[in-house]
Amino acid sequence: MSDLEARVEREREAHDERDVLAENIRIKDKFSHIWSFPSRVRFYDRIESYVAEIEGMHILDFGCGRGDTALAYLRKGAHVSGIDISTVFIDDAKAKAAEAGFSDAQYDFRVMDAHDLDFPDKTFDIVIGFGILHHLDADIALREIYRVLKSGGRVLLQEPLADNPLLKLFRVLTPKARTEDEEPFSGKEVRRLTSLEEWQTELFFCGILEAPAAMLTSLLMPARPENWILKLTDRVERWLHKNEVLLSWNQYLCFNMLKREKPTTP
C-alpha cells in the first residue's frame, strides 16, 4: 500500500468508525456563538451567492458528508453528484435524497477517493466543498478537480487556516475532533496554491478575531449572540481584511477558483 493509499484508509476509518465530524460539531456546539458571528455570516453568504442560480447545472459536492448541502442544490434544480470517503455518510445522503422525493436521475452519491475521481473530463459546472482539501494531497486533488471541471467552471473550497495561535491551541486541545492526516493551510501554502497557473484564484476570509471572541462570549454571555464584543471585533476584522493584514490568521478561507484552459502545444 502506498503512502497515499494508507492516508486514504486512515481517513476512511476516522469517519466511518470514529465519526470525527460528529465529534467536531459536538465540541463546537459548546461555543454556540461561533456559528453566527458577523464575518462568518458574510463569508458563507458570499459562498452561497455563487450557487444561488444553479438550475440545470451539474454540481460536484466534493466531500458531501451526510448530504445536507447536496439537498439544497437539488432543491435549486441542479443535478448533483456527491462523493465522500465514508460509506456511512454516502448511505445517509442517498436515504435523505430519496426521502425528500428526488429521483435517481437527479443525484449520484458515491464512495470515492477524491484523489482519483471516477468521472469523465469536463463533467461539472461547479465543484464545491467544505473542509475537505486539507484532508488530502492538495496538488493531486486539484489536478483531478481541474480535469472534471468544464472550461471556465468554478471551484469553491472552504478550508481552515493554520497560523492563528489561539486556534492552534484549540486544535491541540481537541485531538478527537480531527483526523491524523488533516493539515490546515499555512499562509505559505495558500500563497503557493494561489500561484498555480491553471487557476484564476480569489480568496476571502473570516474569523481572525471573531472566532476566538465568539468562543469567549459563548461562555460569558451565552444568551447574547449579538453582543458588543463581537460587534467591536467585527469592525476591527473588517479593517484587517480590507488592508490584507494577517490573513493567514483567520479561521477560514475560501478558494474561489476559475478554471483556465492550458495552452495547446503546436
PAZAPA-4460 file (N, C-alpha, C; in steps of 0.05 Angstrom, whole numbers, plus 32768, in hexadecimal, padded with zeros to 4 digits):
% residues 266
    n_x    n_y    n_z   ca_x   ca_y   ca_z    c_x    c_y    c_z   seq   type   mol
   8011   7FE8   8000   8000   8000   8000   8012   8019   8000     1      M     A
   800C   802C   7FEE   801B   8044   7FEC   8015   8056   8004     2      S     A
   8025   806B   8008   8020   807E   801E   8005   808C   801A     3      D     A
   7FFF   8092   8001   7FE5   80A0   7FFC   7FCE   808D   8001     4      L     A
   7FD0   8074   7FF9   7FBA   8060   7FFE   7FB7   805C   801C     5      E     A
   7FCD   805B   802B   7FCB   8058   8048   7FBE   8071   8055     6      A     A
   7FC4   8088   804B   7FB7   80A0   8055   7F99   809F   8050     7      R     A
   7F91   8097   8038   7F74   8096   8032   7F66   8082   8044     8      V     A
   7F73   806C   804A   7F67   8058   805C   7F64   8062   8078     9      E     A
   7F78   8072   8081   7F76   807E   809C   7F5E   8092   809D    10      R     A
   7F5B   80A1   8088   7F45   80B4   8087   7F2A   80A5   8087    11      E     A
   7F29   808F   8078   7F10   807F   8077   7F09   8074   8093    12      R     A
   7F1D   806A   80A0   7F18   805F   80BB   7F0F   8075   80CF    13      E     A
   7F1C   808C   80CD   7F15   80A2   80DF   7EF8   80AB   80DC    14      A     A
   7EEE   80AA   80C4   7ED2   80B3   80BF   7EBE   809D   80C2    15      H     A
   7EC4   8085   80B8   7EB1   806F   80BA   7EAF   8064   80D6    16      D     A
   7EC5   8061   80E4   7EC5   8053   80FE   7EC5   8066   8116    17      E     A
   7ED4   807D   8113   7ED5   808F   812A   7EC4   80A8   8127    18      R     A
   7EBB   80AD   810F   7EAA   80C4   8108   7EB5   80DE   8114    19      D     A
   7ECD   80E5   810C   7EDA   80FD   8116   7ECB   8116   810F    20      V     A
   7EBB   8115   80F9   7EAB   812D   80F2   7E97   8132   8108    21      L     A
   7E89   811E   8111   7E75   8121   8126   7E82   812C   8140    22      A     A
   7E9A   8122   8146   7EA8   812B   815E   7EB0   8148   815B    23      E     A
   7EB9   8150   8143   7EC0   816B   813E   7EA8   817E   8142    24      N     A
   7E91   8176   8138   7E79   8186   813B   7E70   8187   8158    25      I     A
   7E72   8170   8166   7E6A   816F   8182   7E7A   8183   8193    26      R     A
   7E94   8184   818E   7EA5   8197   819D   7E9E   81B4   8196    27      I     A
   7E9B   81B9   817D   7E95   81D5   8174   7E7A   81DE   817F    28      K     A
   7E67   81CB   8182   7E4D   81D3   818C   7E4E   81DD   81A9    29      D     A
   7E64   81D8   81B7   7E67   81E3   81D2   7E6D   8201   81D1    30      K     A
   7E75   820A   81B9   7E7B   8227   81B5   7E68   8231   81A0    31      F     A
   7E4F   8234   81A7   7E39   8238   8193   7E3D   8251   8182    32      S     A
   7E4B   8266   818C   7E4D   827E   817C   7E60   827B   8164    33      H     A
   7E6F   8266   8163   7E81   8263   814C   7E72   825D   8132    34      I     A
   7E59   8255   8134   7E4A   824F   811C   7E3E   8268   810F    35      W     A
   7E3E   827F   811D   7E2F   8296   8113   7E3D   82B1   8117    36      S     A
   7E57   82B1   811B   7E64   82CB   811E   7E64   82D9   8102    37      F     A
   7E65   82F4   8102   7E5F   8303   80E9   7E71   82FC   80D1    38      P     A
   7E8B   82F9   80D5   7E9B   82F4   80BE   7E97   82D8   80B3    39      S     A
   7E8F   82C5   80C4   7E88   82AA   80BB   7E6F   82AB   80AA    40      R     A
   7E5B   82BA   80B3   7E42   82BC   80A3   7E48   82C8   8088    41      V     A
   7E57   82DE   8087   7E5E   82EA   806D   7E6D   82D6   805C    42      R     A
   7E80   82C7   8067   7E91   82B4   8059   7E7F   829F   804B    43      F     A
   7E6D   8293   805A   7E5C   827E   804E   7E47   8289   803C    44      Y     A
   7E3E   82A1   8041   7E2C   82AE   802E   7E3A   82B2   8013    45      D     A
   7E53   82B9   8014   7E62   82BD   7FFB   7E65   82A3   7FEC    46      R     A
   7E6B   828D   7FFA   7E6C   8273   7FED   7E51   826C   7FE0    47      I     A
   7E3C   8271   7FF0   7E21   826A   7FE7   7E1A   827A   7FCE    48      E     A
   7E24   8292   7FCB   7E1E   82A3   7FB3   7E27   8296   7F99    49      S     A
   7E3B   8285   7F9B   7E45   8278   7F82   7E35   825F   7F7B    50      Y     A
   7E24   8256   7F8D   7E13   823F   7F87   7DF6   8246   7F8A    51      V     A
   7DF0   8260   7F87   7DD4   8269   7F89   7DC3   8261   7F71    52      A     A
   7DD0   8263   7F59   7DC1   825D   7F40   7DCF   8246   7F32    53      E     A
   7DC8   822E   7F39   7DD6   8216   7F2E   7DC3   8202   7F20    54      I     A
   7DAB   820B   7F1B   7D98   81F9   7F0D   7DA3   81EF   7EF3    55      E     A
   7DA3   81D4   7EF0   7DAD   81C8   7ED7   7DCB   81C3   7ED7    56      G     A
   7DD9   81CD   7EEB   7DF6   81C9   7EED   7DFC   81AD   7EF9    57      M     A
   7E14   81A4   7EF3   7E1E   818B   7EFF   7E33   8193   7F15    58      H     A
   7E2C   818D   7F2D   7E3C   8194   7F45   7E49   817C   7F51    59      I     A
   7E63   817F   7F58   7E70   816A   7F67   7E73   8174   7F84    60      L     A
   7E65   8166   7F96   7E67   816B   7FB3   7E80   815B   7FBC    61      D     A
   7E95   8169   7FC0   7EB0   815D   7FC4   7EB4   8158   7FE2    62      F     A
   7EAE   813F   7FEA   7EAE   8138   8006   7E92   813F   8011    63      G     A
   7E7E   8131   8008   7E62   8139   800C   7E58   8132   8028    64      C     A
   7E67   8123   8038   7E5E   811C   8052   7E43   810E   8051    65      G     A
   7E31   8116   8062   7E17   8108   8064   7E02   8114   8051    66      R     A
   7E0B   8126   803F   7DFA   812E   8029   7DE9   8147   802D    67      G     A
   7DED   8155   8042   7DDC   816D   8048   7DE0   8183   8033    68      D     A
   7DF9   8189   802C   7DFD   819E   8018   7DF4   8195   7FFD    69      T     A
   7DF8   817B   7FF7   7DEF   8170   7FDD   7DD0   8173   7FDA    70      A     A
   7DC1   816F   7FEF   7DA4   8172   7FEE   7D9D   818F   7FE7    71      L     A
   7DAC   81A2   7FF2   7DA7   81BE   7FEC   7DAB   81C4   7FCE    72      A     A
   7DC0   81B8   7FC2   7DC5   81BC   7FA6   7DB0   81AE   7F95    73      Y     A
   7DA7   8197   7F9D   7D91   8189   7F8F   7D78   8199   7F8F    74      L     A
   7D72   81A6   7FA5   7D59   81B6   7FA7   7D5B   81CE   7F94    75      R     A
   7D73   81D6   7F8D   7D76   81ED   7F7A   7D76   81E4   7F5D    76      K     A
   7D72   81CA   7F58   7D70   81C0   7F3D   7D89   81B6   7F31    77      G     A
   7D9F   81B3   7F40   7DB8   81A9   7F35   7DB8   818B   7F35    78      A     A
   7DC8   817F   7F23   7DCF   8163   7F25   7DE8   8161   7F37    79      H     A
   7DE7   8150   7F4B   7DFC   814F   7F5F   7E09   8134   7F60    80      V     A
   7E24   8134   7F5E   7E34   811D   7F64   7E42   8123   7F7F    81      S     A
   7E40   8110   7F91   7E4D   8114   7FAB   7E60   80FD   7FB1    82      G     A
   7E78   8104   7FB9   7E8C   80EF   7FC0   7E95   80F3   7FDD    83      I     A
   7E9C   80DD   7FE9   7EA7   80DD   8004   7EB6   80C3   8009    84      D     A
   7EC9   80C5   801B   7ED9   80AD   8021   7ECA   809A   8034    85      I     A
   7EB5   80A4   8040   7EA6   8095   8054   7E8E   8087   8048    86      S     A
   7E8D   806C   804B   7E76   805D   8042   7E5D   8065   8052    87      T     A
   7E61   8069   806C   7E4A   8071   807D   7E3E   808B   8074    88      V     A
   7E4F   809F   806D   7E45   80B9   8064   7E36   80B6   804A    89      F     A
   7E41   80A7   8037   7E34   80A4   801D   7E19   8096   8020    90      I     A
   7E18   8082   8030   7DFE   8074   8035   7DE9   8088   8040    91      D     A
   7DF2   8099   8052   7DE0   80AD   805E   7DD7   80C1   8048    92      D     A
   7DEA   80CA   8037   7DE3   80DD   8022   7DCF   80D1   800F    93      A     A
   7DD2   80B9   8007   7DBF   80AC   7FF5   7DA4   80AA   8002    94      K     A
   7DA3   80A2   801B   7D89   80A0   8029   7D7B   80BB   802B    95      A     A
   7D8A   80D0   8031   7D7E   80EA   8034   7D73   80F4   8019    96      K     A
   7D82   80EF   8003   7D78   80F8   7FE9   7D5F   80E9   7FE1    97      A     A
   7D5F   80CF   7FE6   7D47   80BF   7FDF   7D2F   80C7   7FF0    98      A     A
   7D34   80CC   800A   7D1E   80D4   801C   7D13   80EF   8014    99      E     A
   7D24   8101   8009   7D1B   811B   8000   7D0C   811A   7FE6   100      A     A
   7D0B   8103   7FD9   7CFC   8100   7FC1   7D0B   8104   7FA7   101      G     A
   7D25   8106   7FA8   7D34   8109   7F8F   7D39   80EE   7F82   102      F     A
   7D39   80EE   7F68   7D3D   80D5   7F59   7D5A   80CF   7F56   103      S     A
   7D60   80B5   7F50   7D7C   80AD   7F4C   7D89   80BC   7F35   104      D     A
   7D7A   80C6   7F22   7D85   80D5   7F0C   7D90   80F0   7F14   105      A     A
   7D88   80FA   7F2B   7D8F   8115   7F33   7DA9   8115   7F44   106      Q     A
   7DB0   80FF   7F4F   7DC8   80FF   7F61   7DD8   80E5   7F5D   107      Y     A
   7DF1   80E6   7F66   7E03   80D0   7F63   7E17   80D2   7F7B   108      D     A
   7E12   80C3   7F90   7E23   80C3   7FA7   7E35   80A9   7FA7   109      F     A
   7E4F   80AE   7FA9   7E61   8097   7FA8   7E78   8099   7FBC   110      R     A
   7E80   8082   7FC7   7E98   8081   7FD7   7EAF   8083   7FC3   111      V     A
   7EC1   8096   7FC8   7ED6   809B   7FB4   7EEE   80A9   7FC1   112      M     A
   7F05   80A2   7FB8   7F1E   80B0   7FC0   7F21   80C9   7FB0   113      D     A
   7F22   80E0   7FBD   7F23   80FA   7FAF   7F3D   80FD   7F9F   114      A     A
   7F51   80EC   7FA4   7F69   80ED   7F94   7F66   80DF   7F79   115      H     A
   7F50   80D1   7F75   7F4C   80C1   7F5D   7F2E   80C2   7F56   116      D     A
   7F25   80D7   7F4A   7F09   80DB   7F45   7F00   80CA   7F2D   117      L     A
   7EEB   80BB   7F31   7EE1   80A9   7F1D   7ECB   80B7   7F0D   118      D     A
   7ED3   80CD   7EFF   7EC1   80DC   7EEE   7ECF   80E3   7ED4   119      F     A
   7EC1   80E6   7EBF   7ECE   80EE   7EA6   7ED9   810B   7EA7   120      P     A
   7EEB   8111   7E95   7EF5   812C   7E94   7EDF   8140   7E8E   121      D     A
   7EE1   8158   7E9A   7ECF   816E   7E95   7EB2   8167   7E99   122      K     A
   7EAD   815C   7EB1   7E92   8153   7EB8   7E82   816A   7EC7   123      T     A
   7E90   8179   7ED8   7E82   818A   7EEB   7E84   81A8   7EE5   124      F     A
   7E6F   81B6   7EEC   7E6F   81D3   7EEA   7E7B   81DF   7F03   125      D     A
   7E76   81D4   7F1A   7E80   81DE   7F34   7E89   81C6   7F45   126      I     A
   7E9F   81C9   7F52   7EA8   81B6   7F67   7EA9   81C6   7F81   127      V     A
   7E9C   81BB   7F95   7E9B   81CA   7FAE   7E9F   81B7   7FC6   128      I     A
   7EB0   81BF   7FD9   7EB6   81AE   7FF0   7EBB   81BF   8009   129      G     A
   7EB5   81B3   8020   7EB8   81C1   8039   7ECA   81B0   804B   130      F     A
   7EE3   81BB   804F   7EF5   81AE   8061   7EFF   8193   8058   131      G     A
   7F05   8190   803E   7F0D   8176   8033   7F2A   8176   8029   132      I     A
   7F32   818C   801B   7F4C   818C   800E   7F63   8188   8022   133      L     A
   7F60   8192   803B   7F76   8190   804E   7F79   8173   8059   134      H     A
   7F67   8161   8052   7F6A   8145   8058   7F79   8136   8042   135      H     A
   7F7F   8143   802C   7F88   8136   8014   7FA4   813F   800D   136      L     A
   7FB0   8131   7FF9   7FC7   813C   7FEB   7FBC   8151   7FD8   137      D     A
   7FBF   816B   7FDF   7FB1   8180   7FD0   7FB8   8181   7FB3   138      A     A
   7FD1   817C   7FAC   7FD9   817D   7F90   7FCB   8168   7F7F   139      D     A
   7FCA   814F   7F89   7FBD   8139   7F7B   7F9F   813F   7F79   140      I     A
   7F93   8147   7F8F   7F76   814D   7F8F   7F6F   8163   7F7B   141      A     A
   7F7F   8179   7F7B   7F79   818F   7F69   7F7D   8187   7F4C   142      L     A
   7F90   8176   7F46   7F93   816C   7F2A   7F7A   815D   7F21   143      R     A
   7F6F   814D   7F33   7F57   813D   7F2C   7F3F   8150   7F29   144      E     A
   7F3D   8163   7F3B   7F27   8177   7F39   7F29   8186   7F1E   145      I     A
   7F41   818E   7F17   7F46   819C   7EFE   7F3C   818A   7EE6   146      Y     A
   7F43   8171   7EE7   7F3B   815F   7ED1   7F1D   815C   7ECE   147      R     A
   7F0E   815A   7EE4   7EF2   8154   7EE2   7EE1   816E   7EDF   148      V     A
   7EEE   8185   7EE2   7EDF   819F   7EE0   7EDE   81A8   7EC3   149      L     A
   7EC7   81B3   7EBC   7EC3   81BE   7EA1   7ED4   81D7   7E9D   150      K     A
   7ED9   81DE   7E85   7EE8   81F6   7E7F   7EDB   820E   7E8B   151      S     A
   7EEA   821E   7E9A   7EDE   8236   7EA7   7ECE   822F   7EC0   152      G     A
   7ECE   8215   7EC8   7EC0   820D   7EE0   7ECC   8218   7EFA   153      G     A
   7EBC   8218   7F0F   7EC4   8224   7F28   7EC8   820E   7F3E   154      R     A
   7EDC   8213   7F4F   7EE1   8203   7F67   7EDE   8215   7F7F   155      V     A
   7ECF   820B   7F93   7ECD   8219   7FAD   7ED4   8206   7FC3   156      L     A
   7EEA   820B   7FD0   7EF4   81FA   7FE5   7EF9   8209   7FFF   157      L     A
   7EE8   8205   8013   7EEC   8211   802D   7EFF   8200   803D   158      Q     A
   7F14   820C   8048   7F28   81FD   8056   7F32   820B   8070   159      E     A
   7F3B   81FC   8084   7F46   8209   809C   7F62   8212   8098   160      P     A
   7F6A   8226   80A7   7F85   8231   80A5   7F94   822A   80BF   161      L     A
   7FAF   822B   80BC   7FC0   821F   80D1   7FCE   8233   80E4   162      A     A
   7FCF   824C   80DD   7FE2   825E   80EA   7FDA   826C   8103   163      D     A
   7FC0   826D   8109   7FB6   827C   8120   7FBD   826C   813A   164      N     A
   7FCD   8278   814C   7FD6   826A   8164   7FBF   825F   8175   165      P     A
   7FA9   826E   8178   7F93   8266   8189   7F84   824E   817C   166      L     A
   7F81   824E   8162   7F74   8238   8155   7F87   8220   8154   167      L     A
   7FA1   8224   8153   7FB4   820E   8155   7FB0   8200   8170   168      K     A
   7FAE   8210   8185   7FAA   8204   81A0   7F90   81F4   81A1   169      L     A
   7F7B   81FF   8196   7F62   81F0   8196   7F65   81D5   8188   170      F     A
   7F73   81D4   8172   7F76   81BB   8164   7F87   81A7   8175   171      R     A
   7F9B   81B1   8182   7FAC   81A0   8194   7F9B   8194   81AA   172      V     A
   7F88   81A3   81B4   7F78   819B   81CB   7F61   8189   81C3   173      L     A
   7F5C   8186   81A9   7F45   8176   81A0   7F4D   8161   818B   174      T     A
   7F60   814F   8191   7F6B   813D   817D   7F56   8129   8173   175      P     A
   7F42   8122   8182   7F2E   810F   8179   7F1B   811A   8164   176      K     A
   7F1C   8135   8160   7F0A   8142   814D   7F17   8145   8132   177      A     A
   7F2E   8138   812E   7F3B   813B   8114   7F4A   8121   810D   178      R     A
   7F52   811E   80F4   7F5F   8106   80EB   7F7D   8109   80EC   179      T     A
   7F8A   80F2   80EB   7FA7   80F2   80ED   7FB6   8102   80D8   180      E     A
   7FAB   8102   80C0   7FB9   810D   80A9   7FB0   8129   80A1   181      D     A
   7F9A   8132   80AC   7F91   814D   80A3   7FA4   8162   80AC   182      E     A
   7FA7   8177   809B   7FBA   818C   80A0   7FB0   81A6   8096   183      E     A
   7FA6   81B8   80A8   7F9D   81D2   809F   7FB3   81E1   8090   184      P     A
   7FAA   81F3   807F   7FBD   81FF   806C   7FCC   8217   8079   185      F     A
   7FE6   8216   8077   7FF7   822D   807F   7FF5   8243   806A   186      S     A
   7FFE   825B   8072   7FFF   8271   805F   8011   826A   8048   187      G     A
   8027   825D   804D   803A   8256   8037   802D   8243   8023   188      K     A
   801E   822F   802D   8011   821C   801B   7FFB   822A   800C   189      E     A
   7FEC   823C   8018   7FD7   824A   800A   7FE3   825A   7FF3   190      V     A
   7FFA   8268   7FF8   8007   8277   7FE3   8010   8265   7FCC   191      R     A
   8019   824E   7FD3   8022   823B   7FBE   800A   8232   7FAC   192      R     A
   7FF4   822B   7FB9   7FDD   8221   7FAA   7FD0   8237   7F99   193      L     A
   7FD1   8250   7FA3   7FC5   8266   7F93   7FD7   826E   7F7C   194      T     A
   7FEF   8264   7F7B   8001   826B   7F65   7FFF   8257   7F4E   195      S     A
   7FEF   8242   7F51   7FED   822D   7F3C   7FE1   8239   7F23   196      L     A
   7FEF   8235   7F0C   7FE7   8242   7EF3   7FCC   8238   7EE8   197      E     A
   7FC4   8220   7EF1   7FAC   8214   7EE6   7F92   8222   7EEF   198      E     A
   7F96   8233   7F04   7F7E   823E   7F11   7F80   825C   7F13   199      W     A
   7F6A   826A   7F10   7F67   8286   7F18   7F5A   8286   7F33   200      Q     A
   7F69   828E   7F48   7F61   8289   7F63   7F5C   82A3   7F72   201      T     A
   7F46   82A4   7F80   7F3F   82B9   7F93   7F3C   82AC   7FAE   202      E     A
   7F44   82BA   7FC3   7F41   82B0   7FDE   7F30   82C3   7FEF   203      L     A
   7F20   82B7   8001   7F13   82C8   8015   7F13   82B8   802F   204      F     A
   7F10   82C7   8046   7F17   82BD   8060   7F02   82C4   8075   205      F     A
   7F04   82B6   808C   7EF5   82BE   80A4   7F02   82B2   80BD   206      C     A
   7EFE   82C1   80D3   7F03   82B6   80ED   7F1E   82BC   80FA   207      G     A
   7F2D   82CF   80F1   7F47   82D4   80FD   7F44   82DD   811A   208      I     A
   7F31   82EE   8120   7F2B   82F7   813B   7F10   82EC   8145   209      L     A
   7EFD   82EA   8133   7EE2   82E3   813C   7EDF   82C6   8144   210      E     A
   7EEE   82B4   8138   7EEC   8298   8141   7EF5   8294   815E   211      A     A
   7F0D   829E   8166   7F14   829C   8182   7F01   82AC   8194   212      P     A
   7EF9   82C4   818B   7EE6   82D4   819B   7ECC   82C6   819F   213      A     A
   7EC2   82B9   818A   7EA8   82AA   818C   7EAA   8293   81A0   214      A     A
   7EC0   8286   81A1   7EC3   8271   81B5   7EC2   827D   81D2   215      M     A
   7ECE   8294   81D5   7ECE   82A1   81EF   7EB1   82AA   81F6   216      L     A
   7EA4   82B8   81E4   7E89   82C2   81EA   7E75   82AB   81ED   217      T     A
   7E7A   8295   81E1   7E68   827E   81E5   7E68   8275   8202   218      S     A
   7E7F   8278   8210   7E81   8271   822C   7E78   8287   823E   219      L     A
   7E7E   82A0   8237   7E78   82B7   8249   7E5C   82C0   8247   220      L     A
   7E51   82C0   822F   7E35   82CA   822B   7E27   82B9   8216   221      M     A
   7E22   82A0   821D   7E17   828D   8209   7DFD   8295   81FC   222      P     A
   7DEC   82A4   820B   7DD2   82AB   8200   7DD3   82C4   81EE   223      A     A
   7DEB   82CE   81E9   7DEE   82E7   81DA   7E02   82E3   81C2   224      R     A
   7DFA   82D5   81AD   7E0C   82D1   8196   7E12   82EB   8188   225      P     A
   7E01   82FF   818A   7E06   8319   817D   7E0E   832C   8194   226      E     A
   7E28   832B   819B   7E31   833B   81B2   7E46   834F   81AA   227      N     A
   7E4D   8361   81BC   7E5F   8377   81B5   7E7B   836E   81AF   228      W     A
   7E84   8358   81BB   7E9F   834E   81B6   7EA1   8345   8199   229      I     A
   7E8D   8336   818F   7E8E   832D   8173   7E8A   8344   8160   230      L     A
   7E7A   8358   8167   7E77   836F   8156   7E91   837F   8154   231      K     A
   7E9F   8382   816A   7EB8   8390   816A   7ECD   8381   815A   232      L     A
   7ED0   8367   815F   7EE4   8357   8151   7EDE   8355   8133   233      T     A
   7EC4   8357   812C   7EBD   8357   8110   7EC7   8370   8102   234      D     A
   7EC5   8387   810F   7ECF   839F   8103   7EED   839D   80FE   235      R     A
   7EFC   8392   8112   7F19   838F   810E   7F1F   837B   80F9   236      V     A
   7F0F   8365   80F9   7F15   8350   80E5   7F10   835A   80C9   237      E     A
   7EFB   836A   80C5   7EF6   8375   80AA   7F0F   8386   80A1   238      R     A
   7F1A   8395   80B3   7F32   83A5   80AC   7F49   8393   80A5   239      W     A
   7F4D   837E   80B5   7F63   836C   80AF   7F60   835F   8094   240      L     A
   7F48   8356   808D   7F44   834A   8073   7F48   835E   805D   241      H     A
   7F3D   8376   8060   7F40   838B   804B   7F5D   8391   8046   242      K     A
   7F6D   8391   805B   7F89   8398   8058   7F9C   8380   8056   243      N     A
   7F90   8368   8054   7F9E   834F   8050   7FB3   834A   8065   244      E     A
   7FAC   834F   807E   7FBE   834B   8095   7FB9   8330   80A2   245      V     A
   7FCF   8320   80A5   7FCE   8306   80B3   7FB7   82F4   80A8   246      L     A
   7FB5   82F3   808E   7F9F   82E4   8083   7FA0   82C6   808A   247      L     A
   7FB8   82BB   808C   7FBA   829F   8093   7FB4   8299   80B0   248      S     A
   7FAE   82AD   80C0   7FA6   82AA   80DC   7F87   82A7   80DE   249      W     A
   7F79   82A8   80C8   7F5C   82A4   80C9   7F56   8287   80D0   250      N     A
   7F3D   8283   80D7   7F34   8268   80DC   7F31   8259   80C1   251      Q     A
   7F23   8265   80AE   7F1E   8258   8094   7F25   826B   807D   252      Y     A
   7F2B   825E   8067   7F2C   826C   804D   7F1B   825C   8039   253      L     A
   7F14   8269   8024   7F07   825B   800D   7F19   8260   7FF5   254      C     A
   7F20   824A   7FE8   7F2D   824B   7FCE   7F16   824D   7FB9   255      F     A
   7F15   8264   7FAC   7F01   8268   7F96   7F11   8268   7F7C   256      N     A
   7F0F   8251   7F6E   7F21   824C   7F58   7F12   8248   7F3E   257      M     A
   7F1B   8255   7F29   7F11   8251   7F0E   7F25   8242   7EFD   258      L     A
   7F1C   822F   7EEE   7F2E   821E   7EDE   7F38   822D   7EC6   259      K     A
   7F52   822E   7EC3   7F5E   8239   7EAB   7F66   8221   7E99   260      R     A
   7F61   8224   7E7F   7F69   820F   7E6D   7F87   8210   7E68   261      E     A
   7F94   81F9   7E68   7FB1   81F8   7E63   7FB6   81FD   7E45   262      K     A
   7FCA   820C   7E3F   7FD0   8211   7E23   7FD7   81F8   7E14   263      P     A
   7FCD   81F5   7DFC   7FD3   81DD   7DED   7FEF   81DF   7DE0   264      T     A
   7FFC   81C8   7DDF   8017   81C7   7DD3   8015   81C4   7DB5   265      T     A
   8021   81D6   7DA5   801F   81D4   7D88   802A   81B9   7D7E   266      P     A
***
